[in-house]
Structure formats: C-alpha cells, structure tokens
Amino acid sequence: MQKTIVNSWNEWDPLKHVIVGRADDCHIPPEEPALDAKVPEDSDMRGQWGRRPQETIDRANELLDNFASLLEKRGIRVDRPTPIDHSKPVTTPDFHTDSQFGCMPPRDVLLTVGSEILEATMSYRCRWFEYLNYRPLMQRYWEEDPNFRHESAPKPRLTDADYHPDYLSEKIGVEKRLKWTAEKFFVTTEEEPLFDAADVLRFGRDLVVQHGFTTNLKGIEWIRRHFPDHRVHAVNFPGDPYPIHIDATFTPLRPGLILNNPQRRLPDEQRKMFNDNDWEIVDAAQPAHNTPPPLCYSSTWLSMNVLVLDPKTVCVEASEVYQMEQMDKLGMEVVPVELRDAYAFGGGLHCCTADVYREGGCEDYFP
Ligand code: ARG
C-alpha cells in the first residue's frame, strides 16, 4: 500500500518519524574560511584537525543509539544515516579541502517542509558532500511515498569570493565580533545563495530564517522563491558573536510560546508578527554548565536545543537542570536525555535529529 512517509510543517506537532545522526568517522576538518570564523577564539580546537578520537566517537554513538531507542520505545520510527568515508578530501573545480565533517548533525543539512526534504547548499567546504550520508534514506522515502519531493538547492561554488577576508585574521576579539554581527556584517558575502538547514525554523505557513555566518540574504531569498506558498522572515540576533544555526537561540515549544536566548534577544522591530498574534517570547533558563565540553564548536546554550515530541512533551539534555525546571513550569512534560558527550559532534537534541513525519498540516499561525 502506498502511504505518506514525509510530512512535517512545524517544530512541535506530534513526532512520528525522525532521523538521528551518527558519530561514525567524524572529523575535525582542516582550516577553511567559514569554519575558522566560527571556531571560538579561546577554543581548544584552534589549529587542530583530523579524525576525532575513537573513544569520543564510541561514546557519542552510545548516546545517540540510546536516544534513538528511547524515541522508538515511544512509538517514533527512527532512521539512521549511512556514513560515507569522511576522511576523503573534497575537490571541485573551485576548491580543495583535505577532509569532511561527518554525518552529524542532520538538522544542518536536511530541511523538511511538508512533503518535501530539501538538501541545503551548506556554506562550509568540508560539508559540501554531507548530503550523501542521507541519500540511501532519501531514495527509500522516494520509492515508498509517491508524494515525497526530494529537492536539492544549487550547489554553491564556495570560492574565496564567498568569504569576507576581514574575518580571517587570527584574533578579532569578541567586542569587534559583536559590533560586526550587530551591523549584519558576517563572514559570508553575497556572492551566491548560501544556507544551512538549521538556520530555518518552521511555523506552518511561516519560515523564520537566521541571517548570519551560514546563511546569507541571497540564501534567504532563494528559500523565499523556492517556497512560494510560504512567508519567509529574516531574523538576526545581535548578541551572538558566532551566529550559526538558530536552534540554540530561538526555540518554539508549541503554538504561542518560544524560548529566546537571553544573551541573543530578537530585536524589537523583528517581534511584530509574534506580538500581533499574542505569541509569548520568554527568556530561556541559564545553562547548567560554564563551558562547553572539549573539542566542541557550540556554546553552552545547547541547553535550549531541545526536541519537542508534541506540544506537551519535550526532550531536554539530562544535565540541564535549569532548563528542565523551566520546561516543567511552562507546563511541559520533560523527557531527560543524556547527550552532552555528543555535543562536540555538532550539537544537541534538536541538531542531531531531522524531522520526517509529524502529524498535522500547514496552519497559519500569524494571520
Ligand atoms: N550556534 C549555536 C551555539 O553555539 C549552536 C547551534 C547548533 N545547531 C545545530 N543545528 N548544529 O550556541
């Protein structure tokens, strides 16, 4: 019998089918312009590259496998990517880099909108071929679901013209970074459309897209033309010195309620659509940790990188006590999930997943 496999219009409707990433063969890629701009200046990762230590890969896989079986026990179908050889270099007519990244986190690459899964352009050279990890799944969905639309955004050239050279000096300093991001001067230029899927949040008819290091204005315009039935809103968060991927900054929990990172507040002039429709934007609780784990790209704000299972139930990282407490106060049932030792592989509970099926259709929450 033919059936619908792919359907997901927002971040909160009841989750029935999801992809969970794998840590296999993940690499810290060599230096390249957009990635260097993102690695925090005081990070233990500066100047290092190569395959991640096996024991960290094994530990991350253990946690990801546990997360997958927890979801399965709740009746959610879970699929996993098929890792390609990430030690292989990437060479195109325009650039060369000596290794790839991994098949974590799927949220960065795959954007599900209704019956479509769109492979993002990506903006790091080391992630140019990352979609290949998910192709076996995409092929399967395509064969099983006659309405599934498998789409791929135009592959970017990623020449040096895509990156502002000002961002490439060794020490920029956080103060200057904050000034630049407030001015919307990011490492990526407007040479060609660029976006990562994790800069997009889905609110039914509306898509909210972060303009930052990994997504430029042309990328947002590309998304707008690609989804003509949607309204596409560009947002930015001036308090973030390393603005990539919206999901540790702005986290919708259910219709009418969003958590916002208190250090990266949505500017007043960008709040109109939410205010006009009585959506509440509340400050997220503080992270439980003062520093990210070793060899990690992300900040401690992965505390708010949660996976909503339905409008009343949310998975929160098990050590994030303040975030769990806040969810409880907001009337959510909390499912604690241990994941911190996998953060280094690219993110938290929202990042390490990608939606395939959530119940429900395309609603207009901002009429
Ligand atoms: N930029 C975020 C932070 O460090 C991390 C976002 C990770 N998200 C993702 N989808 N990989 O606070």
Residues whose N, C-alpha, C, O or C-beta is under 5 A from the ligand:
A	BS01	LIG	P105 R107 D108 A198 Y242 I244 H245 D247 A248 Y297 S298 S299 W301 G346 G347 C351
